[in-house]
Amino acid sequence: MRRTSTPRRPGWGTLAATGYVGAAAVAAVAHGAAGAPDDWGAYLTLATFPGSTVVTVAALCLAGGAGETWDSSDPSDPEFGPFSFLVPYAAGASANVLLLWGALTFGRHFVREARRSRGS
């Protein structure tokens, strides 16, 4: 079969993953732009769980622990802005996509090996 120079169209899984990460990013920016209302945080964390928790714990471990307490939801903080929540929630959604991709790849590999061992 001859290779063509036409790129392959993205599948439904790629489009769904891109839409999920994009929606989480837009929601995180809207959350920051709205002044971080209390009732949005729980929904965003639930929508990006467990990825947002994994990203937050990894960031705390890489930063050397939580030496100084900082409340990121305080709008009077000068470092607070519309993009304050973008990294934890968008990276959490990306981590969820990677976790799902890994689980599906492992499942496909497991089924393939089970069929191969059954046949011999």
C-alpha positions in Angstrom: 0.0 0.0 0.0 1.4 3.4 -1.0 1.5 6.2 1.5 -0.3 9.3 0.7 0.6 12.8 1.9 -3.0 13.4 3.0 -3.2 13.6 6.8 -5.6 11.3 8.6 -8.7 12.9 10.0 -9.0 12.8 13.8 -11.3 10.2 15.2 -14.2 10.7 17.5 -12.0 9.9 20.6 -9.6 12.7 19.7 -12.4 15.1 19.1 -14.1 14.2 22.4 -10.8 14.5 24.3 -10.1 17.9 22.8 -13.6 19.1 23.5 -13.4 18.0 27.1 -10.1 19.7 27.7 -11.3 22.8 25.9 -14.5 22.9 27.9 -12.6 22.5 31.2 -10.2 25.3 30.1 -13.1 27.7 29.2 -14.9 26.9 32.4 -11.7 27.6 34.4 -11.2 30.9 32.7 -14.9 31.8 33.3 -14.6 30.8 36.9 -11.6 33.1 37.4 -13.2 36.0 35.4 -16.4 35.7 37.5 -14.5 36.3 40.7 -14.3 32.7 41.7 -17.8 32.1 43.1 -17.8 29.4 45.7 -20.4 27.2 44.1 -18.4 26.8 40.8 -15.3 25.3 42.4 -16.9 22.1 43.4 -18.4 21.5 40.0 -15.1 22.1 38.2 -13.2 19.9 40.6 -15.8 17.1 40.1 -15.7 17.5 36.3 -11.9 17.2 36.3 -11.5 14.6 39.1 -9.1 12.8 39.6 -6.8 14.7 37.3 -7.1 18.0 39.1 -6.2 16.3 42.4 -3.2 14.6 40.8 -2.0 17.8 39.3 -2.4 19.7 42.5 -0.6 17.1 44.6 2.2 16.9 42.0 2.6 20.7 42.0 2.7 20.8 45.8 5.3 18.0 45.9 7.4 19.7 43.3 7.1 23.0 45.1 8.4 21.5 48.3 5.1 21.2 50.2 2.8 23.9 51.2 5.2 26.1 53.2 3.0 29.2 52.9 -0.7 29.0 53.0 -2.3 30.8 50.1 -6.0 31.0 49.4 -6.4 31.1 45.6 -10.1 31.9 45.8 -9.6 35.3 47.5 -10.4 37.9 44.8 -8.7 40.7 46.8 -5.4 38.9 46.3 -3.3 40.8 43.7 -2.2 37.6 42.0 -5.8 36.6 41.4 -7.1 36.9 37.9 -9.1 35.2 35.2 -6.3 32.7 34.4 -5.6 31.7 38.0 -7.6 28.4 37.7 -6.6 27.6 34.1 -3.6 25.4 34.9 -5.0 23.2 37.6 -8.3 22.5 35.8 -7.0 22.2 32.2 -4.0 20.1 33.3 -6.4 18.0 35.4 -8.6 17.4 32.4 -5.5 16.6 30.3 -4.4 14.1 33.0 -7.8 12.5 32.9 -7.5 12.1 29.1 -4.1 10.5 29.5 -5.4 8.2 32.3 -8.3 7.0 30.1 -6.0 6.6 27.1 -3.7 4.4 29.2 -6.5 2.3 30.6 -7.9 1.7 27.1 -4.5 0.9 25.7 -3.9 -1.6 28.5 -7.3 -3.2 28.0 -6.7 -3.6 24.2 -3.3 -5.1 24.9 -4.7 -7.5 27.5 -7.5 -8.7 25.2 -5.0 -9.1 22.3 -2.7 -11.2 24.5 -5.5 -13.3 25.9 -6.7 -14.1 22.4 -3.2 -14.9 21.3 -2.6 -17.3 24.2 -5.9 -19.0 23.7 -5.1 -19.8 20.1 -1.8 -21.5 20.8 
